[in-house]
Amino acid sequence: MPRQLKSKKTLYFLFAFYGATYGKLSGEESVGELESVNYTNFLFKPNFEAWKYGPVDDEVYIAYRDDRYEAVELTEDKLNEKLTPSEKKECDSIY
């Protein structure tokens, strides 16, 4: 089970990586194979604050500050509930 610090850092790096990789594609000229895909600017709504040991999303910290963690079984049905029809089509074409 990941600990608090590792979880906070991972969340921030995922947000930063997504933003650097996909966040500005709509304003760029040609991006090759990615130009036909419409990505959102952010992976999730940012709510980071500068804390002593690095950036922290305060809402996530409050929700998990007591190291409460409940594993969630990820099934194909649960994933499909979250995807739009165009995202499902894209996934089907890849896999």
Secondary structure as UniProt FT lines:
FT   HELIX           4..21
FT   TURN            22..24
FT   HELIX           25..27
FT   HELIX           32..34
FT   TURN            35..36
FT   STRAND          48..51
FT   TURN            52..53
FT   STRAND          54..57
FT   HELIX           58..64
FT   TURN            65..66
FT   HELIX           76..82
FT   HELIX           85..94
//
